[in-house]
Amino acid sequence: MTTTGAQRAFIGSFTTSGGRGIVQVTVDPGTGALTPTDAVATVPNPSYLALGRGSGGPVLYCVSETAEGAVAAYDVSGPAPEPIGRPVPVGGADPTHLAVAGGHLVTANYSSGSVTALPLAADGAPGAPSGLLGNKGSGPDADRQEGPHAHQVVVPEASGRWVLSVDLGTDEVRVCELDAASGELRLHGALELPPGTGPRHLVVHPRGTHVYVLGELRPVVTVCRWDAAAGELRAVGEYPLFPDGTDAHVQPSAPVISLDGRRLWAAVRGTDTVVVLSVSQDGERLEVLTSVPCGGSWPRDLVLHPSGDRLYAANERSGDVTWFDLDEDGVPRRAGSLEVPAASSVLFV
């Protein structure tokens, strides 16, 4: 199997748990193997990463998942990441995710349950927040849903008008509208999920017609139709990751969809597995095919290589990134692993 596409990647990690910050690696084009070349730790806990572009070339962004909450930017056009300006506070606590949308950087702030928009300068540097959208509410799980917990922000289509905010604490996916001129965020609508679902992350079908929402507190995938013109989500089905049940305490973390939209993979903490699901041709029905070990412990992130032929799991507690070849049925086969203490996410460039 020959891998084409990205030949470099960045791995986020938790510095408070022994991580090195952002680890830069090269990607072997034939085997998919990762080789570390550099690391930067200018902010604590750069747990999640995103890629943008400035006047000088590609720009890497990271959250600083701390109570103070900040983002940082790096010029990655050269051999090693170079900071662009200083870290910028986001006005929210413990940002866990970020995305580039409409000339802005948007963050999901877990502990404060808010979403922040920050304007991007020509060189890619983020400015002070232009928009801050809060939330109220709770769920039935007293330990995990005592208040709103924005866990992810996703830009579902190219215009950057819409931002989908996944809130674990209030059991909803909120459709936010971003004003590209002012940077203001407005709530456009919300999809309410069954109480106690605790949605964590979602992924958009390659055709842009459907969204798949992964529950962390209930191990289910909710299939939704997405109407980009109206900015509306509508649930059309719910599918358990363990149709026969499981005795393990599980916390699903990251969904990934294949480039052709035929396979969906979900990382599951607790069983430390990757569940493989088939997706119907119309995108509306799922079926669990099998599951395989994730190669370590506590897979926090799961990422498809841009070529579509390999998966990479960031296993936080075992401190590694494991990669898998995908067979003709989309079943992952372990191919190798790299030690990365407190690994939390992977981003290909």
C-alpha positions as CSV (number, residue, x, y, z in Angstrom):
1,M,0.0,0.0,0.0
2,T,1.3,3.4,-0.9
3,T,0.4,6.5,1.1
4,T,0.3,9.8,-0.7
5,G,-0.6,13.3,0.6
6,A,0.7,14.8,3.8
7,Q,4.3,14.0,4.7
8,R,4.3,16.0,8.0
9,A,2.0,16.0,11.0
10,F,1.7,17.6,14.4
11,I,0.7,15.9,17.6
12,G,-0.9,17.8,20.5
13,S,-0.3,16.6,24.1
14,F,-1.0,17.5,27.7
15,T,2.1,19.1,29.2
16,T,0.6,18.9,32.8
17,S,0.6,15.1,32.3
18,G,4.2,14.8,30.9
19,G,3.6,15.8,27.3
20,R,6.2,17.7,25.3
21,G,3.7,20.2,23.9
22,I,3.2,20.1,20.1
23,V,5.4,17.4,18.6
24,Q,6.3,17.7,14.9
25,V,6.7,14.4,13.0
26,T,7.5,13.3,9.5
27,V,5.2,10.7,7.8
28,D,6.8,7.9,5.8
29,P,5.0,7.9,2.4
30,G,5.2,4.1,2.1
31,T,4.6,2.8,5.6
32,G,2.8,5.7,7.3
33,A,5.4,5.5,10.1
34,L,5.9,8.7,12.2
35,T,9.3,10.1,13.1
36,P,9.6,13.0,15.6
37,T,11.7,16.0,14.4
38,D,10.9,18.8,16.8
39,A,8.6,20.0,19.7
40,V,7.4,23.3,21.0
41,A,5.9,24.0,24.4
42,T,5.2,27.7,24.4
43,V,1.7,27.2,26.0
44,P,0.5,24.6,28.4
45,N,-1.7,21.7,27.3
46,P,-1.9,22.3,23.5
47,S,-4.4,19.5,23.4
48,Y,-6.1,20.2,20.0
49,L,-4.8,21.6,16.8
50,A,-6.1,23.3,13.6
51,L,-4.6,24.4,10.4
52,G,-5.1,27.8,8.6
53,R,-3.2,30.0,6.2
54,G,-1.6,33.4,6.6
55,S,0.4,35.6,4.2
56,G,3.5,33.7,4.9
57,G,2.1,30.2,4.3
58,P,0.4,27.5,6.5
59,V,-0.4,28.5,10.1
60,L,-0.8,26.0,12.9
61,Y,-3.2,26.9,15.8
62,C,-3.6,25.2,19.2
63,V,-5.8,25.7,22.2
64,S,-4.2,26.0,25.6
65,E,-6.6,23.8,27.6
66,T,-6.3,25.5,31.0
67,A,-8.6,27.4,33.3
68,E,-7.3,30.7,31.8
69,G,-8.0,29.5,28.3
70,A,-5.9,30.7,25.3
71,V,-5.0,30.0,21.7
72,A,-1.6,30.2,20.0
73,A,-0.4,30.4,16.4
74,Y,2.7,29.1,14.7
75,D,4.2,29.6,11.3
76,V,4.9,26.1,9.9
77,S,6.2,27.1,6.5
78,G,9.7,26.3,7.6
79,P,11.4,23.3,9.1
80,A,10.1,23.9,12.7
81,P,7.1,25.8,14.1
82,E,7.7,29.4,14.9
83,P,5.4,31.4,17.2
84,I,3.3,34.2,15.6
85,G,2.8,36.8,18.2
86,R,1.8,35.9,21.8
87,P,-0.9,33.6,23.0
88,V,-4.4,35.2,23.1
89,P,-6.9,34.6,25.9
90,V,-10.3,33.3,24.6
91,G,-12.4,34.6,27.4
92,G,-13.5,31.0,28.3
93,A,-12.1,28.2,30.5
94,D,-10.5,25.0,29.2
95,P,-10.9,25.3,25.4
96,T,-10.9,21.8,24.0
97,H,-11.3,22.3,20.3
98,L,-10.9,25.0,17.6
99,A,-11.6,25.6,13.9
100,V,-11.0,28.2,11.3
101,A,-14.1,29.8,9.9
102,G,-14.8,33.0,7.8
103,G,-11.5,34.7,8.7
104,H,-11.8,33.8,12.3
105,L,-10.6,31.2,14.8
106,V,-13.4,29.7,16.8
107,T,-13.0,27.7,20.0
108,A,-15.2,25.5,22.2
109,N,-14.6,26.3,25.8
110,Y,-15.5,23.2,27.8
111,S,-15.6,24.4,31.4
112,S,-17.4,27.7,30.7
113,G,-19.7,26.1,28.1
114,S,-19.1,29.0,25.6
115,V,-17.9,29.5,22.0
116,T,-15.4,32.2,21.1
117,A,-14.6,33.8,17.8
118,L,-11.2,35.6,17.3
119,P,-10.4,37.6,14.1
120,L,-7.3,36.5,12.2
121,A,-4.8,39.1,10.9
122,A,-3.2,38.8,7.4
123,D,-0.2,36.9,8.9
124,G,-2.6,34.5,10.6
125,A,-2.2,35.9,14.1
126,P,-5.4,35.8,16.2
127,G,-6.7,39.0,17.8
128,A,-8.8,39.7,20.8
129,P,-12.2,37.9,20.8
130,S,-14.8,39.5,18.6
131,G,-17.6,37.2,19.6
132,L,-18.5,35.2,22.7
133,L,-21.6,33.0,22.7
134,G,-22.6,31.5,26.1
135,N,-25.0,28.7,26.9
136,K,-27.2,27.7,29.8
137,G,-28.7,24.4,30.9
138,S,-27.8,21.0,32.3
139,G,-28.4,17.3,31.9
140,P,-29.3,14.3,34.0
141,D,-25.7,13.2,34.8
142,A,-24.9,15.2,37.9
143,D,-21.2,14.6,37.6
144,R,-20.7,15.5,34.0
145,Q,-23.7,17.6,33.0
146,E,-24.1,20.1,35.9
147,G,-23.9,22.9,33.3
148,P,-23.0,23.5,29.6
149,H,-19.8,22.0,28.3
150,A,-19.0,23.0,24.7
151,H,-16.6,20.2,23.5
152,Q,-16.2,20.7,19.8
153,V,-16.7,23.3,17.0
154,V,-17.1,22.2,13.4
155,V,-17.4,24.3,10.2
156,P,-19.7,22.1,8.1
157,E,-19.4,23.9,4.7
158,A,-17.0,26.2,2.9
159,S,-18.7,29.5,3.4
160,G,-17.8,29.6,7.1
161,R,-21.2,31.0,7.9
162,W,-22.2,28.1,10.1
163,V,-20.4,26.7,13.2
164,L,-21.7,23.6,14.8
165,S,-21.1,23.5,18.6
166,V,-21.4,20.2,20.3
167,D,-22.4,20.6,24.0
168,L,-21.9,17.6,26.2
169,G,-23.5,19.2,29.2
170,T,-26.8,20.2,27.7
171,D,-27.3,17.3,25.2
172,E,-27.4,19.4,22.1
173,V,-25.7,20.5,18.9
174,R,-26.1,24.2,18.5
175,V,-26.0,25.9,15.1
176,C,-24.2,29.2,15.4
177,E,-24.0,31.8,12.8
178,L,-20.7,33.7,12.3
179,D,-20.8,37.2,10.9
180,A,-17.6,37.4,8.9
181,A,-17.5,41.2,9.0
182,S,-18.0,41.8,12.7
183,G,-16.9,38.4,14.1
184,E,-20.1,38.2,16.1
185,L,-21.6,34.8,16.9
186,R,-25.3,34.3,17.1
187,L,-27.4,31.3,18.0
188,H,-29.4,30.2,15.0
189,G,-30.9,26.9,16.3
190,A,-30.2,23.8,18.2
191,L,-30.7,20.0,17.9
192,E,-31.8,18.5,21.2
193,L,-30.6,14.9,21.8
194,P,-32.0,12.5,24.3
195,P,-31.1,13.4,27.9
196,G,-27.9,11.9,29.1
197,T,-26.4,11.4,25.6
198,G,-23.5,13.7,26.4
199,P,-22.5,14.4,22.7
200,R,-18.8,14.9,22.4
201,H,-17.8,15.2,18.7
202,L,-19.4,15.0,15.3
203,V,-18.2,14.4,11.7
204,V,-19.7,15.6,8.4
205,H,-20.4,13.3,5.5
206,P,-18.2,14.0,2.5
207,R,-21.2,15.0,0.5
208,G,-22.1,17.6,3.2
209,T,-25.7,16.2,3.6
210,H,-25.4,14.4,6.9
211,V,-23.8,14.7,10.3
212,Y,-22.9,11.9,12.7
213,V,-22.9,12.9,16.4
214,L,-21.0,10.6,18.8
215,G,-22.2,10.4,22.4
216,E,-19.7,10.2,25.2
217,L,-22.1,9.4,28.1
218,R,-24.3,7.1,25.9
219,P,-22.3,5.1,23.4
220,V,-24.4,5.9,20.4
221,V,-24.1,7.6,17.0
222,T,-27.0,10.0,16.0
223,V,-27.4,10.4,12.3
224,C,-28.7,13.8,11.3
225,R,-29.6,15.5,8.0
226,W,-27.9,18.8,7.5
227,D,-29.5,21.6,5.5
228,A,-26.8,24.0,4.7
229,A,-29.1,26.5,3.1
230,A,-31.3,26.8,6.1
231,G,-28.7,26.0,8.8
232,E,-30.8,23.2,10.2
233,L,-30.0,19.8,11.7
234,R,-32.6,17.0,12.0
235,A,-32.0,13.7,13.7
236,V,-33.1,10.7,11.6
237,G,-31.7,7.7,13.5
238,E,-29.7,6.6,16.5
239,Y,-27.3,3.6,16.4
240,P,-25.6,2.0,19.4
241,L,-21.9,1.2,19.2
242,F,-22.5,-1.9,21.2
243,P,-25.7,-3.5,20.0
244,D,-25.4,-6.4,22.3
245,G,-24.4,-4.2,25.3
246,T,-21.1,-4.0,27.2
247,D,-20.1,-4.4,30.8
248,A,-17.3,-1.8,30.4
249,H,-17.6,1.8,31.5
250,V,-17.1,3.4,28.1
251,Q,-16.5,7.0,26.9
252,P,-16.5,7.2,23.1
253,S,-14.3,10.1,21.9
254,A,-13.8,10.6,18.2
255,P,-15.7,9.7,15.0
256,V,-14.1,9.6,11.6
257,I,-15.7,9.0,8.2
258,S,-14.0,7.6,5.1
259,L,-13.4,9.7,2.0
260,D,-16.1,7.9,0.1
261,G,-18.6,8.0,3.0
262,R,-18.9,4.2,3.2
263,R,-17.3,3.6,6.6
264,L,-17.5,5.3,9.9
265,W,-15.0,4.7,12.7
266,A,-15.4,5.6,16.4
267,A,-12.7,5.5,19.1
268,V,-13.9,4.2,22.4
269,R,-12.2,4.8,25.7
270,G,-12.8,2.1,28.3
271,T,-12.8,-0.8,25.9
272,D,-9.8,0.9,24.2
273,T,-11.2,-0.1,20.8
274,V,-12.0,1.3,17.4
275,V,-15.5,0.4,16.3
276,V,-16.1,0.0,12.5
277,L,-19.5,0.9,11.1
278,S,-20.8,0.7,7.5
279,V,-22.7,3.7,6.2
280,S,-25.6,3.2,3.8
281,Q,-25.4,4.8,0.3
282,D,-27.9,7.5,1.2
283,G,-25.9,8.3,4.4
284,E,-28.9,7.7,6.7
285,R,-28.3,4.2,8.2
286,L,-25.4,2.6,10.1
287,E,-24.4,-0.9,10.9
288,V,-21.7,-2.1,13.3
289,L,-19.3,-4.4,11.5
290,T,-16.6,-5.1,14.0
291,S,-14.1,-3.6,16.5
292,V,-10.4,-3.7,16.9
293,P,-7.9,-2.8,19.7
294,C,-6.8,0.9,19.5
295,G,-3.1,-0.1,20.1
296,G,-2.9,1.6,23.5
297,S,-5.0,3.0,26.3
298,W,-7.6,5.8,26.2
299,P,-7.8,6.8,22.6
300,R,-8.6,10.5,22.8
301,D,-8.4,11.2,19.1
302,L,-8.8,9.3,15.9
303,V,-7.7,10.8,12.5
304,L,-7.8,9.6,8.9
305,H,-4.7,10.4,6.8
306,P,-5.6,12.7,3.9
307,S,-5.0,9.9,1.5
308,G,-7.8,7.9,3.1
309,D,-5.8,4.7,3.6
310,R,-4.6,4.9,7.2
311,L,-6.0,5.7,10.6
312,Y,-4.0,7.2,13.5
313,A,-5.1,6.9,17.2
314,A,-3.7,9.3,19.8
315,N,-3.8,7.1,23.0
316,E,-3.6,9.5,25.9
317,R,-2.9,7.2,28.9
318,S,-0.5,4.8,27.2
319,G,1.3,7.8,25.7
320,D,1.5,6.8,22.0
321,V,0.2,7.4,18.5
322,T,-0.6,4.1,16.8
323,W,-1.3,3.8,13.1
324,F,-3.4,1.3,11.2
325,D,-3.6,0.2,7.5
326,L,-7.2,-0.1,6.3
327,D,-8.1,-3.3,4.4
328,E,-10.6,-3.4,1.5
329,D,-13.5,-3.6,4.1
330,G,-12.2,-0.6,6.1
331,V,-11.0,-2.7,9.0
332,P,-8.0,-1.3,10.7
333,R,-4.8,-3.4,11.0
334,R,-2.1,-2.2,13.4
335,A,1.0,-1.2,11.5
336,G,3.1,0.7,14.1
337,S,3.3,3.0,17.0
338,L,5.3,6.1,18.2
339,E,5.8,7.0,21.9
340,V,4.2,10.4,22.6
341,P,3.5,11.1,26.2
342,A,0.0,12.3,27.0
343,A,-0.9,12.3,23.3
344,S,-4.3,14.1,22.7
345,S,-4.7,14.8,18.9
346,V,-3.1,14.4,15.5
347,L,-3.1,16.9,12.6
348,F,-1.7,16.3,9.1
349,V,-0.3,19.2,7.0
